Structures are given as structure tokens and as C-alpha cells.
Amino acid sequence: MTTGTNRTSTNRTSWPRTGIEPTATAVVCVECQRGVIGDDSILPALNTVSGALVDGLRRLLPAARAAGATVVHATFHGTAGAHDPGSAPLWRAIAGPTAGWSAGHPDTEVLPELLSPADLIIPRRHGLSPTWRTALLPVLRGRGVRTIVLAGVSVNVALLLAAGEAAQEGFGVVVPRDAVTGTPADYPAAVLRHSFGLLATVTTVADLTAHWQDTASPAIRKG
């Protein structure tokens, strides 16, 4: 088995076999919401390392929309009062702080600088991944999406699980390294290389958006 799937150089990225045609691609921003990476984050360490992530998304999302890709915000809205959401230690850390979360709660809102009226918001109320037994993958498949660009937080758990689940379901997966983050600060580089590289094409926002620009129709280029 070849493991060198994350070779990245400008305009030389080895894209997934599903392609990255914008109309068949969705950029999925995971938990880019006030209560996770905003000033009121329930995970302060994650908030601390999220500045570069937000900067990357400010470049990625407008380019994706302009190219014709779908932009989705996969948010977490709490566990609807579940008495036993799961056995993972992470649940013990977040169960209390998220107990009051529900639709409309400020901490479930997407960071305003990342949201556009045409974006889709697909919340979940269970699980550690936006793709496990949720509506996300069926909705994307129904819209003709073949490739998912994963962004947001975090590479520690949610994004890694989502990459594996999406790949298992036959989607191509792309991960721009400057549009994701995790903790501690030196961890993302290692997990992107050694774990995501086995599941996805690891690239950069610049390479991805340049490819879309290079392959866009003349009308889109001018726009």
C-alpha cells in the first residue's frame, strides 16, 4: 500500500479520483461556531489555536462560493438532554458546558464572518463526528456531491472520524491544512501527515482555490 498521498505542491496536488469539480464538491466547516472556536469557547485551548484557521476559511469560503461549490456548516447543538451521550472521555469534558445548547442558542451560531445566506447549516445532536448517523452525507449525496473538503475543528477527533466515514461511503476527501486545527499546536502537522494522508488529499487553501480558478469558465474568472 502506498502511503504518500499527501504530497502537496502548487498545481501538483494529486486530487482524489472523484475530482474537485466545484459543482460536485462541498466544503464542510465543522463546528466553526461561537461556543467552540469563538470567544466563549468551551474549549479554550482550541480557541487559542483557531486564529489561523479562521484566516484560512476567510480565503477558502468566498472562493468556494464563487466557483460554485456548496458550503456547509456542520454545527453541534448539544445532546438534547441525553443522560448518557457516550462513553468517550471527551463527553465528560463537554457534557456540562453544552447542556443548555439547542437551536438558537448563541454558542451554536456559526461565526458571522464565515456565514453567507446561501450556505447550508446541518446541525447534529449526537455523536463525536458530523457524519456518523447524521443527515450530512445523505444530503450531500442527494445534491450530487462526490468530493468533500473538510475544514474546521478539530483534527483530534471530529475531522478524523469524518474523513474516515466519508471515505468509507465513497466520497473523495480533501483537507486544506491551513483550514483545520487541533491541540496541542504541534499536533496537526503530525496527524495530517500520518493519519489524514491515508484517508484524504492533504493540500492548502492556496492550491485548492488556484485549481478552481485555473479550471473555471471564462465568465467565472472574470467575475
C-alpha positions in Angstrom: 0.0 0.0 0.0 1.3 3.4 -0.9 1.1 5.9 1.9 2.5 9.0 0.2 -0.9 10.5 -0.5 -0.3 13.9 1.0 2.3 15.3 -1.4 1.5 18.9 -1.9 3.0 21.5 -4.3 1.4 24.3 -6.2 -0.8 22.9 -9.0 0.7 19.4 -8.5 -1.6 18.1 -5.8 -2.8 14.6 -6.5 -6.6 15.2 -6.3 -9.0 12.4 -5.4 -10.3 10.2 -8.2 -13.8 11.8 -7.6 -12.3 15.1 -8.8 -12.8 18.5 -7.3 -15.2 19.9 -9.8 -16.9 22.7 -7.8 -20.4 21.8 -8.6 -19.8 18.3 -7.3 -17.8 19.5 -4.3 -18.9 20.6 -0.8 -16.8 22.5 1.7 -17.9 21.2 5.1 -16.9 23.5 8.0 -17.1 21.5 11.2 -18.1 23.3 14.5 -17.0 26.7 13.4 -19.4 28.2 15.9 -19.2 30.6 18.8 -19.1 28.1 21.6 -16.3 26.0 20.0 -13.8 28.4 18.4 -15.4 31.8 19.4 -14.5 34.0 22.3 -16.9 32.0 24.6 -15.4 28.6 23.6 -16.0 25.7 26.0 -12.5 24.5 24.8 -10.2 27.5 25.5 -7.1 25.7 24.2 -8.9 25.2 20.8 -9.9 28.9 20.7 -6.3 29.8 21.2 -5.1 28.0 18.1 -8.0 28.9 15.8 -6.8 32.3 14.5 -5.0 30.8 11.5 -7.9 28.5 10.8 -10.4 31.4 10.6 -8.0 33.3 8.3 -7.8 30.3 6.1 -11.6 29.9 6.0 -11.9 33.6 5.1 -10.0 32.8 1.9 -11.4 29.4 1.2 -15.2 30.0 1.6 -15.6 33.0 -0.7 -13.5 31.2 -3.4 -15.7 28.1 -3.0 -18.9 30.0 -3.3 -17.6 31.9 -6.4 -16.6 28.7 -8.0 -20.0 27.1 -7.5 -19.2 24.7 -4.6 -21.6 24.0 -1.8 -20.6 25.5 1.6 -22.0 23.6 4.6 -21.7 24.4 8.3 -21.9 21.2 10.4 -22.7 22.5 13.9 -23.1 20.8 17.2 -26.3 21.7 19.1 -25.9 19.7 22.3 -27.3 16.3 23.1 -31.0 17.2 23.6 -30.7 16.2 27.3 -29.3 12.8 26.8 -28.4 11.2 30.1 -25.7 9.1 28.6 -24.4 10.6 25.3 -21.4 8.2 25.1 -18.5 6.6 26.9 -15.7 8.7 25.4 -13.8 10.9 27.9 -14.5 13.9 25.6 -18.2 13.7 26.6 -17.3 14.2 30.2 -15.4 17.3 29.3 -18.2 18.9 27.2 -21.4 17.5 28.7 -21.8 20.2 31.3 -20.9 23.2 29.3 -23.1 22.2 26.4 -26.1 21.0 28.5 -28.1 24.2 27.6 -27.3 24.2 23.9 -30.2 24.0 21.4 -31.2 25.6 18.2 -30.9 29.3 18.6 -28.5 29.3 21.5 -25.7 31.8 20.8 -23.0 29.2 21.2 -24.4 27.1 18.3 -24.3 30.0 15.9 -21.7 30.0 13.1 -19.1 32.7 13.3 -20.7 35.5 11.4 -17.6 36.3 9.3 -17.8 32.7 7.9 -21.5 32.6 7.1 -23.3 33.5 3.9 -27.1 33.4 3.3 -26.7 30.7 0.6 -24.8 28.3 2.9 -26.4 25.2 4.3 -26.4 24.6 8.1 -26.7 21.0 9.1 -26.7 20.6 12.9 -26.3 17.4 14.9 -27.4 16.5 18.4 -25.4 13.3 19.0 -22.0 11.7 18.2 -18.4 12.9 18.0 -18.5 13.3 14.2 -20.7 15.3 11.8 -21.0 12.3 9.6 -22.0 9.4 12.0 -25.7 8.6 11.6 -26.5 12.2 10.7 -28.2 13.8 7.7 -24.9 15.3 6.3 -23.7 12.6 3.9 -27.2 11.7 2.5 -27.9 15.4 1.9 -24.6 15.9 0.1 -25.1 12.7 -2.0 -28.6 13.9 -2.9 -27.1 17.2 -4.1 -24.7 15.3 -6.4 -21.6 15.9 -4.3 -18.8 13.5 -4.9 -16.0 15.2 -3.0 -15.9 16.8 0.5 -13.4 19.4 1.5 -13.2 19.1 5.3 -12.4 22.3 7.3 -12.8 23.5 10.9 -12.2 21.6 14.1 -10.8 19.5 15.1 -8.1 17.2 13.7 -8.1 15.5 17.1 -11.4 13.7 16.8 -14.3 15.1 14.7 -12.4 15.7 11.5 -10.5 12.5 11.6 -13.7 10.5 12.2 -15.5 12.4 9.4 -12.6 11.8 6.9 -12.8 8.0 7.5 -16.5 7.8 7.4 -16.8 9.9 4.3 -14.1 7.9 2.5 -15.8 4.7 3.5 -19.0 6.0 1.9 -17.2 6.6 -1.3 -16.7 10.3 -1.2 -13.4 11.8 -2.1 -12.0 13.8 0.8 -9.7 16.9 0.7 -8.3 18.6 3.7 -6.6 22.0 3.4 -4.0 22.0 6.2 -4.5 25.8 6.8 -8.3 25.5 7.2 -8.2 23.0 10.1 -6.7 22.9 13.5 -6.3 21.0 16.7 -4.5 20.8 20.0 -1.7 20.9 21.1 -0.4 23.4 18.5 2.2 21.0 17.2 -0.2 18.1 16.8 -2.0 18.9 13.5 1.1 18.6 11.3 1.8 15.1 12.5 -1.8 13.8 12.3 -2.3 15.4 8.9 0.8 13.6 7.6 0.4 10.2 9.2 -3.4 9.8 9.5 -5.3 12.1 7.2 -2.8 11.4 4.5 -4.1 7.8 4.4 -7.7 8.9 4.1 -7.7 12.2 2.1 -5.8 14.5 -0.1 -4.0 17.0 2.2 -3.4 20.3 0.4 -3.5 24.0 1.1 -6.2 26.7 0.6 -4.0 28.3 -2.0 -3.5 25.2 -4.1 -7.2 24.3 -3.9 -8.5 27.7 -4.8 -5.9 28.1 -7.5 -7.0 24.9 -9.1 -10.6 26.1 -9.1 -9.6 29.4 -10.6 -7.4 27.7 -13.3 -10.3 25.4 -14.3 -13.1 27.9 -14.1 -15.1 29.1 -17.1 -14.0 32.5 -18.5 -17.2 34.0 -17.1 -16.3 32.9 -13.5 -12.7 34.0 -13.9 -13.9 37.5 -14.9 -16.4 37.6 -12.1 
